Amino acid sequence: MVKGLVIAAPHSGSGKTLFTLGLLRALRNQGRHVASAKAGPDYIDPGFHAAATGKPCINLDLWAMGEAMAGALAGAQAASADILIIEGVMGLFDGPQGAKGSTADLAAALGLPILLVVDTARQGQSIAALVQGFRDFRPDVRLAGVILNRVASDKHEAILHGALSGIGATVLGALRQFDSLSLPSRHLGLVQAQENQQLEAFIESAASGVARETFLDRIFESAAPLANHPQHGAFPLPPLAQSIAVARDDAFSFAYPHLLQGWQRQGAELRFFSPLADEAPPKADAVFLPGGYPELHAGKLAANGRFLNGLKAFQGLIYGECGGYMVLGEGLIDASGARHAMAGLLPLATSFASRKLHLGYRQLQPLAGPWQQALRGHEFHYSTIARQGGGEPLFRASDATAADLGHMGQRIGNVMGSYAHVISVAA
C-alpha cells in the first residue's frame, strides 16, 4: 500500500519548500522511488519538485478539484512510488474563506500525517505552545513530527528539544544554516526551474543538509497509507479539441500537468511547439496558449513572425490563459513602458508597466465556448488591462466566497481567452 506524508508549516516563509526539495532528493539518493505533489494552484514549485525527483509533479487542490478528483490524482501519482511527498501551501490551516482547501483539509481527505516545519529563529520555550496548538487544533489532522528550522546553536537546539519533550512532540530534524541556500525569485515567485543553471548543485546541497541533520529513515517510516480513492474519473475537464497545439517554453510554461494528462486520457493528441523559438502552431484542431512570462520576452515574441503569422492563419479554436491571453491581444507594454505588438486577434492591450496584483480562486460560469460547464480556476498576475474593445465576454466570474467579479475574458469568433487559469469542472 502506497504511503504518503504532507510537509506543512505554521506560516509561509518557514522553509518548507527548501526542506521539501532536500527531502525529495535525499530519499531518492537512498534508492527510494519518490513521487511528489504540490497543494494549491502553484505552477512554479512543481518544476523544482520534478528536478529533485526526476518525475513530473502534480497539483492537488481540494477547493478547485473536490475530494474525489484530488484523491484520484494522488492515488495515480503514487501508484508506482514508495512514498508520496506533498508540499503544503501557506500555513497549515490557511485556505479559502468558508470552504475546504487548506493543507490541513487535503491531509485529512487523503488520510495522511503532517510533518511540520517550524521556523525557530528568535524562539525558545514558546515553541511548545505553537506546536501544541497546531497539533491539537483539529482532531482529524495528525502530526507525525516536527522539523526545527533555523536552529542557531547546540544550546538553542537543547532548549527547543526540552520544550517539545514536555508536550510529547516528536522532533525528526534540526536544520542549521540551511537558509544559506537560496533560489532567485521574480514577481510571480521563484525563477522557473528550467531557467536555473545551478539547480542540480543546489538540490544536492539541500539533500546533503537534510540527510545530515534529520532522521531520514524515521521520516520515511512516519508516512501513512494513502486513503483509498478510485483512480478513474479524475479528469473531468473536456479537451479543447481532438488535436491540440500546445505552446510550451519559458514564456508559456504554466500548464497544469493534470489538465494535459487528462486531455490525453480522454483521447486528445497534444502537439507541443515553442513560440520563443519562432515556431508556428503545428497542424491541429485547436491552439492552447497557457500562461507564463510573456512580459519578460515581449520583444522577442513580437519579432517572431512565423509564430504570430501562424496564429493569425490558424483556422481552428484558439484559447489563451493569462499570459497566453495577453499575447492574443494587440499589444503588450513591458516593465520599461515599451509597447510590443502581439497577435492582434483580440481587441486587448495589456501592461506590465502599470502593475496591480490580482490573486485568488475564481468560480467561472462560461458565457461562450470552449466549455459549457461551471468551472473553477485561479488568477495570479500583476499585469493590467490598458485597453479593451468589443467582443463577447467569456466568463461570469466570482471569487471563492461567491462575491461577484463581473465579466472576465473575451471572445471573437474562434479566438478566446481570459486571465483565469482553469483547474477543473466545478465539483
Summary of the structure (lengths in Angstrom):
residues: 427
radius of gyration: 22.3
end to end distance: 27.5
largest distance: 70.0
contacts: 1541
relative contact order: 0.12
helix: 30%
strand: 28%
